[in-house]
Amino acid sequence: MSTESISFRGILPPLITPLLSRDEIDIAGTHRLIDHVIAGNVHGLFVLGTSGEAPSLSHATQREFLKVAADQIGSRVPMLVGVTDTSLSESIEFSNYAAECGANAVVLATPYYFPMHQDDLKRYVTEFASEVSIPFLLYNMPSHTKVSYEIDTLRDLLQLPNFLGVKDSSGNMQYFNKLVELKQEREDFVALMGPEELMGQSVLMGGDGGISGGANLVPELYVSLYEAAVTGDLREVLRLQQQVMRLSRKLYEVGAPPTSYLTGIKTALGIRGICSDRMCEPLYQMPAEKQQTIRRHLEDLGIVDRVAS
């Protein structure tokens, strides 16, 4: 699948990383999860992002999981791979490994230890672009990295031919509107929404889709919302948006914030029997009583069958 023949638009779920222990991948669960998500007609998969707990995994486990996932995905859908690290050398090396594994593009957030000036950030991305053998998107995640890719910085980086676009998880719709405006300067530029609660309206505003974590669980819901927004079916957008918001409240507000969205989705996948719900330290599984709350909510949402009392 050549990069020229594929699209990075649509719903590209950030694949969670199923684990049996800290450095042991749930391989059977990974296979089931990938098949489940692809069966929901998603437009691609994002491996080793925030929802994949990538910063908590050892480099060896990251490589192993990427190989397992890549082999299972094959050429069925495009594959994006997160390569963010505090070391530029590690990001470059892992990007080239991702290319060898069949990735179609990689995704780079700002380094998450030293706060960076925009001039340094621009130089950093330019160096990265010159040394990788694969196209890339940038990942704007200021809540986790302390630094945003400012719009003027992105505008200057549009000259890089292997720079494809931005995944924005800032939740700032004014910022996202400005990303969409960059498409006027380069029509192949892609603007993807991170927070799934904002995906529908972002597409109505001219965005290109979303990297929606809930699509690990119910991919068809997010695909349907995206398609309704693309076609301008506002009544259907409203109906499906209400379902997304209900799922968000029922699953992502049970655990302890600020990572309750991730523990919620992994717990739900475990209850559905798709894969292990084991988290990677420093995150931990929900206590049993909260897992039962998630089960009741999944029953209310019609995602799992109600257990007879």
C-alpha positions as CSV (number, residue, x, y, z in Angstrom):
1,M,0.0,0.0,0.0
2,S,1.9,3.1,-1.2
3,T,1.5,6.4,0.6
4,E,0.4,8.0,-2.6
5,S,-2.6,5.7,-2.9
6,I,-4.0,6.0,0.6
7,S,-5.9,8.6,2.6
8,F,-5.3,9.6,6.2
9,R,-8.8,10.9,6.5
10,G,-11.7,9.4,8.4
11,I,-11.7,7.4,11.7
12,L,-8.2,6.1,12.7
13,P,-8.6,4.7,16.2
14,P,-5.6,5.0,18.6
15,L,-5.2,1.3,19.3
16,I,-4.8,0.4,22.9
17,T,-1.9,-2.0,23.8
18,P,-3.3,-5.2,25.4
19,L,-0.9,-6.5,28.0
20,L,-0.6,-9.6,30.2
21,S,2.1,-8.1,32.4
22,R,4.4,-5.0,32.4
23,D,6.4,-6.2,29.4
24,E,4.3,-9.1,28.1
25,I,1.9,-8.4,25.2
26,D,-1.5,-10.0,25.1
27,I,-1.0,-11.3,21.6
28,A,-4.3,-13.2,21.2
29,G,-6.1,-10.1,22.5
30,T,-4.2,-7.8,20.2
31,H,-5.3,-10.0,17.2
32,R,-8.9,-10.0,18.4
33,L,-8.9,-6.2,19.0
34,I,-7.4,-5.4,15.6
35,D,-9.9,-7.6,13.8
36,H,-12.8,-6.2,15.8
37,V,-11.8,-2.6,15.0
38,I,-11.2,-3.2,11.3
39,A,-14.5,-5.0,11.1
40,G,-16.1,-1.7,12.1
41,N,-15.0,-0.2,8.8
42,V,-12.4,2.2,10.2
43,H,-10.2,4.1,7.8
44,G,-6.9,3.3,9.5
45,L,-5.2,2.5,12.9
46,F,-2.9,4.6,15.0
47,V,-0.5,2.3,16.9
48,L,1.5,3.4,20.0
49,G,-0.2,6.7,20.7
50,T,-1.4,8.0,24.1
51,S,-4.2,5.4,24.3
52,G,-1.6,2.8,23.5
53,E,0.3,3.9,26.7
54,A,3.4,4.2,24.5
55,P,5.5,6.4,26.9
56,S,5.1,3.8,29.6
57,L,6.3,0.8,27.5
58,S,9.9,-0.1,27.2
59,H,11.5,0.4,23.8
60,A,11.8,-3.3,23.4
61,T,8.0,-3.8,24.1
62,Q,7.2,-0.9,21.7
63,R,9.1,-2.7,18.9
64,E,7.5,-6.1,19.7
65,F,4.0,-4.7,19.8
66,L,4.5,-2.8,16.6
67,K,5.6,-6.0,14.8
68,V,2.6,-8.0,16.2
69,A,0.2,-5.2,15.2
70,A,1.7,-4.7,11.8
71,D,1.6,-8.4,11.0
72,Q,-2.1,-8.6,12.0
73,I,-3.1,-5.3,10.2
74,G,-1.3,-6.3,7.0
75,S,-2.5,-4.1,4.2
76,R,-6.1,-4.0,5.3
77,V,-6.0,-0.4,6.4
78,P,-3.3,2.4,6.7
79,M,-1.2,2.3,9.8
80,L,0.1,5.3,11.7
81,V,2.7,4.8,14.4
82,G,3.6,7.0,17.3
83,V,7.3,7.7,17.6
84,T,7.5,10.5,20.2
85,D,10.5,10.2,22.6
86,T,12.6,12.6,24.6
87,S,15.5,11.6,22.4
88,L,15.4,12.7,18.7
89,S,17.7,9.8,17.9
90,E,15.2,7.3,19.3
91,S,12.4,8.9,17.4
92,I,14.3,8.8,14.1
93,E,15.5,5.2,14.7
94,F,12.0,4.0,15.6
95,S,10.5,5.8,12.6
96,N,12.7,3.9,10.3
97,Y,11.9,0.7,12.1
98,A,8.2,1.5,11.7
99,A,8.7,2.0,8.0
100,E,10.4,-1.5,7.8
101,C,7.3,-2.9,9.5
102,G,5.0,-1.5,6.9
103,A,3.8,1.7,8.6
104,N,2.4,4.3,6.2
105,A,3.2,7.3,8.3
106,V,4.5,8.1,11.8
107,V,3.2,10.6,14.4
108,L,5.5,13.0,16.4
109,A,4.4,15.0,19.4
110,T,6.7,17.6,21.0
111,P,9.3,16.1,23.4
112,Y,7.8,15.9,26.9
113,Y,10.5,16.9,29.3
114,F,12.2,20.2,28.3
115,P,9.8,23.0,27.3
116,M,10.8,24.2,23.9
117,H,10.8,27.5,22.2
118,Q,9.0,27.5,18.8
119,D,12.3,28.2,16.9
120,D,13.9,25.2,18.5
121,L,10.8,23.1,17.8
122,K,10.8,24.1,14.2
123,R,14.5,23.1,13.9
124,Y,13.7,19.8,15.7
125,V,10.9,18.9,13.3
126,T,13.0,19.9,10.3
127,E,15.9,17.7,11.4
128,F,13.5,14.8,12.0
129,A,11.9,15.2,8.6
130,S,15.3,15.1,6.9
131,E,16.4,11.9,8.6
132,V,13.3,9.7,8.4
133,S,12.3,7.5,5.5
134,I,8.6,7.9,6.0
135,P,5.9,10.6,5.9
136,F,4.8,12.0,9.3
137,L,2.0,13.9,11.1
138,L,2.6,16.1,14.1
139,Y,0.6,15.5,17.3
140,N,-0.5,18.6,19.3
141,M,-0.9,17.4,22.9
142,P,-0.1,20.4,25.2
143,S,-1.7,18.8,28.3
144,H,0.9,16.0,28.2
145,T,3.9,17.8,26.7
146,K,3.6,21.4,28.0
147,V,4.2,22.8,24.5
148,S,1.9,23.4,21.5
149,Y,2.8,23.5,17.8
150,E,1.9,27.1,17.2
151,I,0.1,27.9,13.9
152,D,2.9,30.0,12.5
153,T,5.3,27.2,13.3
154,L,3.1,24.7,11.4
155,R,2.8,27.2,8.5
156,D,6.6,27.4,8.2
157,L,6.8,23.6,8.3
158,L,4.4,23.2,5.3
159,Q,7.4,23.4,3.1
160,L,8.5,19.9,4.3
161,P,7.2,17.5,1.6
162,N,6.9,14.6,4.0
163,F,4.8,16.6,6.6
164,L,1.2,15.4,6.1
165,G,-0.8,17.2,8.8
166,V,-1.7,17.4,12.5
167,K,-3.6,15.4,15.0
168,D,-4.9,18.0,17.5
169,S,-5.7,16.9,21.1
170,S,-5.7,20.4,22.6
171,G,-9.6,20.6,22.7
172,N,-9.2,24.2,21.6
173,M,-11.7,24.7,18.7
174,Q,-10.3,28.1,17.8
175,Y,-6.9,26.5,17.3
176,F,-8.5,23.7,15.2
177,N,-10.2,26.2,13.0
178,K,-6.8,27.7,12.3
179,L,-5.5,24.2,11.4
180,V,-8.3,23.9,8.9
181,E,-7.4,27.3,7.4
182,L,-3.9,25.8,6.6
183,K,-5.6,23.6,4.1
184,Q,-6.0,26.7,1.9
185,E,-2.2,27.0,1.8
186,R,-1.7,23.2,1.0
187,E,-4.7,21.3,0.0
188,D,-3.3,17.9,0.9
189,F,-2.8,19.0,4.5
190,V,-4.8,16.8,7.0
191,A,-6.4,18.1,10.2
192,L,-7.5,15.3,12.6
193,M,-9.4,15.7,15.9
194,G,-8.2,13.9,19.0
195,P,-11.0,14.3,21.6
196,E,-13.8,12.1,20.2
197,E,-16.5,14.3,21.8
198,L,-15.4,17.0,19.3
199,M,-14.9,14.9,16.2
200,G,-18.3,15.4,14.6
201,Q,-18.3,19.1,14.8
202,S,-14.7,19.3,13.7
203,V,-15.6,17.5,10.5
204,L,-18.5,19.9,10.0
205,M,-16.0,22.7,10.3
206,G,-13.8,21.2,7.5
207,G,-11.7,18.8,9.5
208,D,-10.6,15.4,8.1
209,G,-11.7,13.0,10.8
210,G,-10.7,11.8,14.2
211,I,-8.3,9.6,16.1
212,S,-11.1,8.5,18.5
213,G,-10.3,6.2,21.4
214,G,-13.9,4.9,21.8
215,A,-13.6,3.4,18.3
216,N,-11.6,0.6,20.0
217,L,-14.8,-0.5,21.6
218,V,-17.6,0.5,19.1
219,P,-15.9,1.5,15.9
220,E,-19.1,1.6,13.8
221,L,-20.5,4.4,16.0
222,Y,-17.6,6.8,15.2
223,V,-17.5,5.8,11.5
224,S,-21.2,6.5,11.2
225,L,-20.8,9.9,12.9
226,Y,-17.9,10.8,10.6
227,E,-19.9,9.8,7.5
228,A,-22.9,11.8,8.6
229,A,-20.8,14.8,9.2
230,V,-19.0,14.5,5.8
231,T,-22.4,14.3,4.0
232,G,-23.9,17.2,6.1
233,D,-26.7,15.1,7.6
234,L,-27.1,17.3,10.6
235,R,-30.0,15.4,12.1
236,E,-28.0,12.2,12.1
237,V,-24.9,14.0,13.4
238,L,-27.0,15.2,16.4
239,R,-28.4,11.7,17.0
240,L,-25.0,10.0,16.9
241,Q,-23.3,12.8,18.8
242,Q,-25.6,12.2,21.7
243,Q,-24.6,8.5,21.7
244,V,-20.9,9.4,21.8
245,M,-21.5,11.8,24.7
246,R,-23.5,9.2,26.6
247,L,-20.7,6.6,26.1
248,S,-18.2,9.2,27.2
249,R,-20.1,9.9,30.4
250,K,-20.7,6.2,31.2
251,L,-17.2,4.9,30.6
252,Y,-14.7,7.8,31.0
253,E,-16.0,9.3,34.2
254,V,-16.0,6.2,36.4
255,G,-12.3,5.9,37.2
256,A,-9.9,8.4,38.7
257,P,-9.2,11.4,36.5
258,P,-7.2,12.5,34.5
259,T,-6.6,9.0,33.0
260,S,-10.1,7.6,33.6
261,Y,-10.8,7.7,29.9
262,L,-8.0,5.1,29.3
263,T,-8.8,2.9,32.2
264,G,-12.5,3.1,31.2
265,I,-11.9,1.9,27.6
266,K,-9.5,-0.9,28.7
267,T,-11.9,-2.1,31.3
268,A,-14.7,-2.2,28.8
269,L,-12.7,-4.1,26.3
270,G,-11.8,-6.6,29.0
271,I,-15.5,-7.0,30.0
272,R,-16.3,-7.7,26.3
273,G,-13.7,-10.4,26.2
274,I,-11.7,-8.8,23.5
275,C,-8.4,-8.4,25.3
276,S,-6.8,-8.0,28.7
277,D,-7.6,-4.9,30.7
278,R,-4.1,-4.8,32.3
279,M,-2.6,-1.3,32.4
280,C,1.0,-0.4,32.1
281,E,2.5,1.2,35.2
282,P,2.3,3.9,36.4
283,L,-1.4,3.3,35.6
284,Y,-3.4,0.5,37.3
285,Q,-6.6,-1.5,36.7
286,M,-9.8,-0.2,38.2
287,P,-10.9,-1.7,41.5
288,A,-13.5,-4.4,41.3
289,E,-16.4,-2.2,42.3
290,K,-15.7,0.3,39.5
291,Q,-15.3,-2.5,37.0
292,Q,-18.8,-3.6,38.0
293,T,-20.0,-0.1,37.4
294,I,-18.5,-0.1,33.9
295,R,-20.2,-3.5,33.3
296,R,-23.6,-2.0,34.3
297,H,-23.0,0.9,32.0
298,L,-22.1,-1.3,29.1
299,E,-25.4,-3.2,29.7
300,D,-27.3,0.1,29.7
301,L,-25.6,1.1,26.5
302,G,-26.5,-2.2,24.9
303,I,-22.8,-3.0,24.3
304,V,-22.8,-6.2,26.4
305,D,-25.7,-8.5,27.3
306,R,-27.3,-7.9,30.7
307,V,-26.3,-10.5,33.3
308,A,-29.2,-12.2,34.9
309,S,-29.4,-11.5,38.6
